[in-house]
Each structure stands twice: as structure tokens, then as C-alpha cells.
């Protein structure tokens, strides 16, 4: 799978994120998967998700993967946080625990975490914690947040990278707002590579046309509770992984769902042929 994503044009990888099966792994398995991915990635940057309920687990996994050569770690806020001050204090505690030399990605994914981080709070965090160098933008709706960040940077605040998630479902609009690229999974990563490339050249119509060809499958893959099964089925079909089976608990796709995915892929292929 590592080779597959790089062959499709990925610049790097983020592993052990929220959508995948990282929460079903033991700590030793998480470290072993990180070791294998980093070894296979060569000089490509790999960011490792280390989110956990407690700081001790975050600190332990972070030390292990940074020693293995990770480019940084990603942390999402726990659902127990209720106020802006609690969110700010949590990330300050994370920075204090890991040290300021560990590059951090702040994962802003309120649809899953239930934690809403405003643009102003993000500004406070960025200004106070220089080791937070990237925002994984997964707010929905959240396009205005990208604009807020870039506008503040134009007025003198330090720049952070913004890479976007949510399966790429809003990628063209996010790129137009000032995002740097995608940091998310999709069974056709070449879509995100091409959309980002064309957007970077200012070729937004071409980027949108390509995105539109993939959009039905992107949408289908974004179904809560079913998305991972859809993605693993498609990745197995494409030869990126050997099996679509999920670690328990996890369900396989029903025959009707498989037929729907196959139909979407067939239509997608025809649309791409027409575009080329």
C-alpha cells in the first residue's frame, strides 16, 4: 500500500489516523506499522497520528516514532474538552510533554471529536506554540476558517501549512481558499494529486473537471460507518492491499453495496477517459 500511494504521486503519508483502524491496534502494533511504513517510505515524510485519551500514551508513541524517523506527529483533541481555555491548555500540555522540537499537526475534525475550534482560538494556539506547524483542516463547513487563517497571516502572523481531510470532498474549494494540499485517504489518490497540481498552477477549471469525475465515489466513500469498508474494498480491487477484511469489530460490504461501488467505478473510468 505504501508503494501504491507513492506510485500514484503522493508526496508523503500520514498513518494511524482517525478513519482507519489505528484505535484497534495495540501500542506495539502501532510502533511496528510505523517502523515498516517509515522504512518503506525512504526519504518521503511520514506523519504519525498519536491521538490518545492520555498524555502518557501520546508521549510514548511519539518518542518511538520520532526515533524511527517520523517527520512529526498529529494530535486531535479529546472529546472531554468543553471550553476554549481547556482546548488551549490541552495543546499546551501536549507541547510541554513532547518538547518543542517535535513538529505537531493539529487535527481539527469536529464531526468526529465533537470539539469546535474557532479561527480566533486557532490563532491563539499558533501564536503561543511554534511547534504546531500544520493544521489538518477537517471542519465542515469550514472553508471560512481557511480564509481567516490566511488573512491573519497576511497581516503578520506566522504561516502554518494547511492540509485538508474529509476524504477530499471539498478539495477544489479548499485549494482556492489557500490550502496547501490534501492530507486524507481516498482509494484513488491520483485524484487528489492531480487536483492539487492543477490548482497550484491556477488551472481551477481543469482541477474541478477532474474532481467532478471522482465525486460520486468520494461521496459514497464518506458514509459514516461504511466508508472504511468501501475504501478497503476498492484498495483491494486495485491491488494495493491483499484483503478488504477489517479488524474486528468491523463489517464487510453487503453484495448490494459492492455492486454500487463497482457501478460508480465503471462510470468514473468512462468520465476520465472522456476528459483525457
C-alpha positions as CSV (number, residue, x, y, z in Angstrom):
1,X,0.0,0.0,0.0
2,X,2.9,2.4,0.7
3,X,4.3,1.8,-2.7
4,X,0.8,2.2,-4.3
5,X,0.3,5.7,-2.8
6,X,3.8,6.9,-3.8
7,X,3.4,5.4,-7.3
8,X,0.2,7.5,-7.6
9,X,2.1,10.7,-6.8
10,X,1.8,11.1,-3.1
11,X,4.5,13.4,-1.6
12,X,4.3,11.7,1.9
13,X,2.0,9.8,4.1
14,X,0.0,10.3,7.3
15,X,-0.6,7.0,9.1
16,X,-2.6,5.9,12.2
17,X,-5.3,8.5,11.6
18,X,-8.9,8.6,12.8
19,X,-10.7,6.9,9.9
20,X,-8.5,3.8,9.8
21,X,-8.1,1.1,12.2
22,X,-5.5,2.7,14.5
23,X,-7.8,2.6,17.6
24,X,-7.9,-1.2,17.2
25,X,-4.1,-1.6,17.4
26,X,-2.0,-2.3,20.4
27,X,0.8,0.2,21.1
28,X,3.4,-2.3,20.0
29,X,1.5,-2.9,16.7
30,X,1.2,0.9,16.1
31,X,5.0,1.2,16.5
32,X,5.7,-1.8,14.2
33,X,3.4,-0.4,11.5
34,X,5.2,2.9,11.8
35,X,8.5,1.2,11.5
36,X,7.6,-0.7,8.4
37,X,6.0,2.4,6.8
38,X,9.0,4.6,7.5
39,X,11.4,2.1,6.2
40,X,9.4,1.7,3.0
41,X,9.0,5.4,2.6
42,X,12.7,6.2,2.3
43,X,13.2,10.0,2.3
44,X,9.4,10.7,2.0
45,X,8.0,12.4,5.0
46,X,5.6,10.4,7.2
47,X,3.4,11.9,9.9
48,X,2.1,9.6,12.6
49,X,-1.2,10.0,14.4
50,X,-0.7,9.7,18.1
51,X,-4.0,10.8,19.5
52,X,-5.0,9.1,22.7
53,X,-7.1,9.8,25.8
54,X,-4.0,10.3,28.0
55,X,-0.7,12.2,27.6
56,X,1.4,9.2,28.7
57,X,0.3,7.2,25.7
58,X,0.8,10.1,23.3
59,X,4.3,10.7,24.7
60,X,5.3,7.1,24.5
61,X,4.2,6.6,20.9
62,X,5.6,10.0,19.8
63,X,9.1,9.2,21.2
64,X,9.1,5.8,19.5
65,X,8.1,7.1,16.0
66,X,10.3,10.1,16.1
67,X,13.2,7.9,17.0
68,X,12.3,5.8,13.9
69,X,12.4,8.9,11.7
70,X,8.9,10.3,11.5
71,X,8.6,13.9,10.2
72,X,6.1,14.8,13.0
73,X,3.0,13.6,14.8
74,X,-0.7,14.5,14.6
75,X,-2.9,15.1,17.7
76,X,-6.7,15.5,17.8
77,X,-8.4,17.0,20.9
78,X,-10.2,14.6,23.2
79,X,-14.0,14.9,23.5
80,X,-13.8,15.8,27.1
81,X,-12.8,19.4,26.4
82,X,-15.6,21.9,26.7
83,X,-14.1,25.5,26.6
84,X,-11.6,27.4,24.6
85,X,-9.3,27.6,27.6
86,X,-9.5,23.9,28.0
87,X,-8.6,23.3,24.4
88,X,-5.7,25.8,24.6
89,X,-4.5,24.2,27.8
90,X,-4.7,20.7,26.3
91,X,-2.4,21.6,23.4
92,X,0.0,23.4,25.7
93,X,0.2,20.3,27.8
94,X,0.9,18.2,24.7
95,X,3.7,20.5,23.6
96,X,5.1,20.5,27.1
97,X,5.0,16.7,27.2
98,X,6.6,16.1,23.8
99,X,9.1,19.0,23.7
100,X,9.2,21.9,21.4
101,X,11.4,20.1,18.9
102,X,8.7,17.7,17.8
103,X,6.7,19.1,14.9
104,X,3.0,18.9,15.6
105,X,-0.1,18.7,13.4
106,X,-3.3,19.9,15.0
107,X,-6.2,17.8,13.7
108,X,-9.4,19.9,13.6
109,X,-12.1,17.3,13.0
110,X,-15.2,18.4,14.9
111,X,-17.5,15.9,13.1
112,X,-15.7,13.1,14.9
113,X,-14.2,14.7,18.0
114,X,-17.2,16.9,18.8
115,X,-14.7,19.7,19.6
116,X,-15.2,23.0,17.7
117,X,-12.0,25.2,17.4
118,X,-12.8,28.7,16.3
119,X,-10.5,30.7,14.0
120,X,-9.6,33.0,16.9
121,X,-8.7,30.1,19.1
122,X,-6.5,28.6,16.4
123,X,-4.8,31.9,16.2
124,X,-4.1,31.9,19.9
125,X,-2.7,28.4,19.7
126,X,-0.5,29.1,16.7
127,X,0.9,32.3,18.3
128,X,1.7,30.6,21.6
129,X,3.0,27.2,20.3
130,X,5.6,27.4,17.5
131,X,6.0,23.6,17.3
132,X,2.4,23.4,15.9
133,X,3.4,23.8,12.3
134,X,0.4,22.4,10.4
135,X,-3.4,22.3,10.6
136,X,-5.2,19.3,9.3
137,X,-8.4,21.0,8.3
138,X,-11.5,18.8,8.5
139,X,-14.1,21.3,9.7
140,X,-17.4,21.1,7.9
141,X,-18.5,23.7,7.0
142,X,-15.1,25.2,7.5
143,X,-13.9,27.0,4.3
144,X,-14.2,30.3,6.0
145,X,-11.7,29.1,8.6
146,X,-9.0,28.7,5.9
147,X,-9.7,32.2,4.7
148,X,-9.5,33.5,8.3
149,X,-6.1,31.9,8.8
150,X,-4.6,33.1,5.6
151,X,-5.9,36.7,6.2
152,X,-4.3,36.7,9.6
153,X,-1.0,35.6,8.1
154,X,-1.2,38.3,5.5
155,X,-1.3,40.7,8.5
156,X,1.8,39.3,10.1
157,X,1.0,36.1,11.9
158,X,3.4,33.2,11.2
159,X,2.4,30.9,8.4
160,X,1.3,27.3,9.0
161,X,0.7,24.6,6.5
162,X,-3.0,23.7,5.9
163,X,-3.6,20.2,4.5
164,X,-7.2,19.1,4.2
165,X,-9.1,15.9,5.1
166,X,-12.7,14.7,4.8
167,X,-11.8,12.4,2.0
168,X,-11.1,15.3,-0.2
169,X,-14.8,16.1,-0.6
170,X,-14.2,19.9,-0.7
171,X,-10.7,19.8,-2.1
172,X,-11.1,22.3,-5.0
173,X,-12.8,24.9,-2.8
174,X,-10.2,24.4,-0.1
175,X,-7.3,24.9,-2.5
176,X,-8.9,28.1,-3.8
177,X,-9.1,29.3,-0.2
178,X,-5.4,28.9,0.3
179,X,-4.9,25.3,1.5
180,X,-1.5,23.7,0.6
181,X,-2.9,20.3,-0.4
182,X,-4.7,17.2,0.8
183,X,-3.9,15.0,3.8
184,X,-6.5,12.3,3.6
185,X,-7.3,8.9,2.3
186,X,-9.2,8.0,-0.9
187,X,-8.9,4.8,-2.9
188,X,-7.9,6.9,-5.9
189,X,-5.1,9.1,-4.5
190,X,-4.2,10.3,-8.0
191,X,-7.4,12.4,-7.9
192,X,-6.0,14.5,-5.0
193,X,-2.5,14.7,-6.6
194,X,-3.9,16.0,-9.9
195,X,-6.4,18.4,-8.3
196,X,-3.7,19.9,-6.1
197,X,-1.3,20.1,-9.1
198,X,-3.7,21.9,-11.3
199,X,-4.9,24.2,-8.6
200,X,-1.3,25.1,-7.9
201,X,-1.0,26.2,-11.5
202,X,-4.1,28.2,-11.3
203,X,-5.9,25.7,-13.6
204,X,-9.1,25.5,-11.5
205,X,-11.4,24.5,-14.3
206,X,-9.2,21.5,-15.1
207,X,-8.9,20.7,-11.4
208,X,-12.7,20.9,-10.9
209,X,-13.4,18.8,-14.0
210,X,-11.1,16.0,-12.7
211,X,-12.6,16.3,-9.2
212,X,-16.2,16.1,-10.6
213,X,-15.4,12.8,-12.3
214,X,-14.4,11.2,-9.0
215,X,-17.0,13.0,-6.9
216,X,-19.7,10.2,-6.8
217,X,-17.2,7.7,-5.4
218,X,-15.7,10.3,-3.0
219,X,-19.3,10.9,-1.7
220,X,-20.0,7.2,-1.4
221,X,-16.8,6.6,0.5
222,X,-17.6,9.4,3.0
223,X,-20.6,7.5,4.5
224,X,-20.2,7.3,8.3
225,X,-19.7,3.8,9.5
226,X,-19.3,2.4,6.0
227,X,-16.5,4.5,4.5
228,X,-13.6,2.3,5.6
229,X,-15.2,-0.8,4.2
230,X,-15.7,1.0,0.9
231,X,-12.2,2.2,0.8
232,X,-10.7,-1.2,1.7
233,X,-12.8,-2.9,-0.9
234,X,-11.6,-0.5,-3.6
235,X,-8.0,-0.7,-2.5
236,X,-8.1,-4.5,-2.6
237,X,-9.7,-4.3,-6.0
238,X,-6.8,-2.1,-7.2
239,X,-4.2,-4.4,-5.8
240,X,-3.0,-2.0,-3.0
241,X,-3.9,-4.4,-0.2
242,X,-4.4,-8.1,-0.1
243,X,-7.7,-8.2,1.7
244,X,-10.6,-5.9,2.4
245,X,-11.3,-7.5,5.8
246,X,-11.5,-5.2,8.7
247,X,-10.1,-5.9,12.2
248,X,-12.9,-6.8,14.5
249,X,-15.3,-5.3,15.1
250,X,-15.9,-4.4,11.5
251,X,-18.3,-5.4,8.8
252,X,-17.7,-6.3,5.2
253,X,-19.7,-4.6,2.4
254,X,-23.0,-6.2,1.5
255,X,-23.4,-7.5,-2.1
256,X,-25.7,-4.6,-3.0
257,X,-23.1,-2.1,-1.7
258,X,-20.4,-3.8,-3.7
259,X,-22.5,-3.6,-6.8
260,X,-23.0,0.2,-6.2
261,X,-19.3,0.8,-5.8
262,X,-18.5,-1.2,-8.9
263,X,-21.0,0.8,-10.9
264,X,-19.5,4.1,-9.6
265,X,-16.0,3.0,-10.6
266,X,-17.2,2.0,-14.1
267,X,-18.8,5.4,-14.6
268,X,-15.8,7.2,-13.2
269,X,-13.5,5.4,-15.6
270,X,-15.6,6.4,-18.6
271,X,-15.7,10.1,-17.4
272,X,-11.9,10.1,-17.0
273,X,-11.4,8.6,-20.5
274,X,-13.6,11.4,-21.9
275,X,-11.6,14.0,-20.1
276,X,-8.3,12.7,-21.4
